[in-house]
Structure formats: C-alpha cells, structure tokens
Amino acid sequence: MKTFNKIIVVLLFCGLMFNVYSQRKLSTGQAFSFVFMTDLHVKHDPVVLTELSRLTDTINKMKVDFVLTGGDQVFDVMRGNVKKGDSLFSLYKEQMAKINVPVHSCMGNHDLFGIYPESDIDSTHIDYKYGMFQRHLGNPYYSFDHKGWHFIVLNVLDVADKKYIGRVDEKQIEWLKQDLNKVDANTPVAVAAHLPFVSSFYQVYPPKSGGGAAFTWIKNRDEVLQLFKNHQLKLVLQGHTHWLEDINVENRTRFITGGAVAGRPSWRGNNHGPRGFMLFSVKENSFSWKFIEYGTSERP
C-alpha cells in the first residue's frame, strides 16, 4: 500500500511538472501584436489634433497588446519654458490615454527640456534635460517582458555644448548590463531607441557637408551593441530620421526605422513617404510588420 501511495505521489508530481512546463512553453510561444510609432511631434494645433484622433482610432481597431514609441513625443521643449513644456507633455498624455492598451514611451531629442542656448532655464533646473520627461512619463530607460520577449527602451540622448548628442551614459550602461544578466540567452530581445544604431539614411541622402558614410548617430554605439553579443537581439526599433527602412544584419538582428507619425518635415509634408506607424505581429522568435497609413495623403 505504501509503495502504491509513493507511485501515486510520483505520478502526481510528474504531472504537475509537465503542466508547469507546458504552461511555460505556451507562454513563451504565444502570438501577439504591437504598434511601434515614432516622431509624433504633438503640439497645440487643431489640425494636428484631428490627425492624432485618426491615429488613436486606427490603433484601437487593431486590438494590439501594447504601443511602443520611438521618441519625440512633443514638439518641442528644447528651448525651455516650463508652462509650455508642461502643456505639451500633458497634451501628449491626454492623446495617449485615448489608446486602449498600454503605451511605452521613449526619449527623443525634442523631449529634452531646456537644453538650447536660448532656453530660459539652466542645468540647475529640476526639469533640465531629462527632468520634465521623467516627471510626466517616468524613467527614460527601462525594460519589460511580454509573452516570452524582453523589451528594452533606451535613452540614447545626451547633451554637450548646449546641443543634443547621441550617447548612452555610463549609469545606463551599468543598468543595461544588470538587466541583460537577468535575461536568458535564448530569450528574444527587442530594443527601442530614438536615434538609429544602424541606418542607411546618409548613404541615400548624403549631407551637403559630406562625411555621411562615416557618420554614427550614437557615439558609443559599438560599446552598447557589444553588450548583446550573448543574447538573441532580434529587433532594434529606431526613429528620428522620419523615414522607413528595414536592415537585416547577418540574418540575426533587424534594425528598423519606423517612419513618422508627423511625416517629414514635421506636419508640413510627406517627404520620404507618408505619415504612419508600424504594426508588428510576433510569434515565438519571429515577427513580421506592416506600415499603416492612418491619415490623409496630403498635408494635414
């Protein structure tokens, strides 16, 4: 009888472990979808607000799991003025509250507060640089997990000589190391950042001053990417250039720049393609995307 009881216990334990394994396997293999939208350049303009209403309505109809931005939420706060900055970030939050799923925001250069020489505040102000973004939207770098994927939102903006530069600071580098130490080597990883890590923009549109082929948006790009060498970095989502590109590096990592909600130039044209956002469909370790035009084809 005791032997029989032991067998029952063992079978129950094995069944329990199999169920746990099955649930874990199911959770990591679930399909999901999300929106990546970048360069919204939200501002107090009735025409822009009409377009943003179209944007939110379009996203809500898709029933995605979440929305991820690529920076430049507002346009802009680099010249200071606390009252104006607060009103722009409040407007952005008001618009995002219309979306029925979580919205994860990324720091863009236009979201840096008071960094320009003509600003009415200096670096001692509590809202300077990252402060206003942090007060309204939280930490400018963070990570989260979703159905077997690990998402990392980086802040690749810094300030030097009263202008923005692309750089991931030392504090964030240390945080990123610790974050990746907690991630299994087989877990697919996605990164979102405003400035491109890899882009062909200046190869296609060389700057008039020359030097485009050697241009690096993020000064310590190689140091940052090296941290992912032992991880499954599947996807890097980028913004800033207001154009759409998909670069496959060694069939390992896709560097995708997501066009722009505001078009190019911001809310004044559609150079390099129409205004829109990206819809990603994910299943296990693979994904596909579509570019969604949400508004009119003409100037809003």
N, C-alpha and C positions, 0 to 999 in steps of 0.2 A: 504493500500500500504506500509506504514511504517512497519507494522507487517510482511508483506511478505519479505521486504528487510532484516529485522532482522533475519528471518528464514534462508534466503539465506546466510547471513554472518556467522551465527552459523554453518550451514552445511559446508560452505567452510572451516571454522576454524577446525571443527571436521575432515574433510577430510584431511586437511593439517597435523594435529596432528597424524592421523592414518598413513599417508605416512611417517612422520618422525619416528614414532615408528617402522613401517615395515622396513624402511631402517636401523635403528639402530639394529633391531633384525637380519636382513640379514647380516649386517657387523660383528656381533658377532658370527654368525653361519657359516661363510664361511669356506670352507675347504682350507687347504694349506699344503705345504710340505717344509721341510728344511733339510739341511745336518748339522750333528754335526761331526766334525773331530778334533782329538786331537793328540798332540805329533808329530808334523811334523818334527821337528829337521832339518830344512832347513840348508844346508851347500853347499859350493862350491865343488861339486863332480859331474862329468858328468853323472855318473850312477844314482845318486840321482835325478838329474835334469830330466833325462829321465823318472824316475818313477813319478815325480811330474807333468810332462806333461800328463802322462796317467791319473793321478788323476784329473787334471783340465778338461781334455777332457771328462772323465766319468761323472763328476758333471754337465758339461754344457749340456750333452744329457738328463739329468733328468728334466731340466726346473723347478727347485725348486724356492721358493720365496727368500731364503737367505741362507747363510752359517754361522755357528757359530763354533768357535774353542774352544778347551778346554785347551789352553796354550802350552807352549814350541814350540813357532813358530820357533825359531832358535836354533842352536847347535854350541857353546853356547857363552854367553858373560859374564859369571860369573867371569872370570879371567881378565877382563878389556880389554885394547887396543881399543881405540876409533875408529881407522881406520878399524880394523877387525869387530867391532860391527856394525858400520855404513854399512859396505858392506853386512853383513848378514841380517840386517833388510831391506836394500834396495833390496836384492835378494828376501826376503820373499814377499815384496810388489809387486815386479815385477811378481812373480809367481801368487799371488792372483789377480792381475789385469787381468789375463787371464780368470778368472771366470766371467761369465756374470751377476751375481747378487751380491748384497751387501755381504761383508764378515765382520763379527763382531768378533774381536779378544779378547782373554782372556789372562791375565798374567800367565805365568808359571815360575817355578824356573830357568829354563835355560835362561829366558829372563831378569833376574835380572842382572844389569850391575855392574861389578867390586867389587863384594861382598867378594870374596875369598881372603885369606891372600896373595897369590902370585900376586894379581892384581897390575897393575902399577898406579892405582889412589886410592884416599881415599874417605871418606864420604863427603868431602867438594866439590867434583867434581859435576858439574851440571848434569851429566848423571848418577851419582851413584844410584844404586838400581832401582828405577822406572823411572829415568830421561830419559834414552835412549828409552825405550818403549814408554813413553809419547811423546817424540819428534817425533817419527816415526808413532805411531799408535793412539795417543790420550790418554784420561784418562783410567787408568787400571780398573776402575769400573764405570758402567753406566747402564742405563735401556732403553728399547724401547718397544713400543706396536705394535702388529701385529695381525690384524683380530680377535680382541676380547681377545687375550692373552697378558699378561705382562711378558716380558723377563728381567731378571736381570743378569748382568755379574759382578761377584765379583772378587776382588783381595784377595786371601786368603794367600798370601806370605808376610812374613816379614823377618827381618834379626836380628840375635843375635849371638855375638861371632864369627863374620865373617863366618857364615853359614846360610842357609835359614831355616826358621821355618814356620809352618802353624799357622797363626793368622790373624784375621780381626781386624785392628786397630780401635781406638776409633773414629777417624774422619769418617771412613767409616761406622761404626755402626750408628752414628748420621745421616749420609746421608741416610742409608738404612731405618731408622725409618721414616724419612721425605718422602722418596719415597713411602713406603708402606702406609703411611697416605693418599696418593692421589689415592690409588687403591681400587676400590670397593671390598667388602668382597666376592662377588660371581665371581669375575674375576679369571680365571685360571692363575696361575703363574708358570713360569719356571725359574730356576736358573742355571747358568753355572759357574763352578769354577774348577781350576786345581786340587788341592788336594781333595781327596774324603772326603765327610762328613760322609758317611756310606759305608763301604766296608768289604767284607769277605776275602780279599786277604791274610791277615796274618793268618786267620784261615785255609786256604787251604795250604798256603806256610809259615809255622812258621819260623821266623828269627832264625838263629843259636844262637843268643844271648838270645833267649827266650823272653817272655813278649808280644808276638804278640796279644794275646786275649784281652789285656787291652790297646792296642795301639790306640791312637787317632791322626789322621792326623792333624786336626785343633784344636789347644789348647782350643779355646773358641767356639767350635762347638755348644755346647748346648745353649749358650747365643744367637748365631746367629739364630739357628733354632727356638728358642722361639719367635722370632720376627714375625714369620709366623703363629703363633697359631690361629689367627683370619682370616687367608687368605686361599685361595684354592691353597696351594702349591702342584701342580700336579707332577712336574718333576724337578729333580736335575741332571744335566749333569756334569760328572766328567772325569778327565784324570789321568795322572801321572804314573799309575801302568802298562800301556801298556798291559792291558788285558780287556776282555769283561765280564761284569756282569750286571744283572738286578735284583734289590732288591725291592720287594714290601712291604712297611711298612704300616700295618693296612689297606691295600686297599685304602690308602689315598694319599701317596707320593711314587713315584718310584725313586730310586736312581740308575742311570745308568752310569756305567763307559764304555767309548766308544772305547776300544781297542786302536790301534795306527796306524797312517799313516806310521810311520817309523818302525813298528814291534818291536820285543824285542829279543836281545839287539838292540839298535837303528841302523838300516840299516845293521845289521850283522846277523840277524836271525829271526825266526818266532816262538820263544817260546811262549806258551800260546795262539797260534792262529795266523792266517795270518794277513798281513798288510791290513788295510781297514778303512772304516768310516761308519757312521750310517745315514740311510735315514729315516726321521720321516714323517709320514702322520698324519695330525691333522684335526679333525672335531669336532666343538663345544668344549666340555670339555674332549674329549677322544683322544687318539693317539695310533698309532702302529709304530713299527720300523722294519727295516731290516738292517743287516750288509752287506756291499758291499765290496767285494774284488776287488780292482781296478787294481792290477798289477800281476806280476808273482808269482808263489807259491814258487819259490826258492829265494835264496839270490840275491838281485838286483846287 
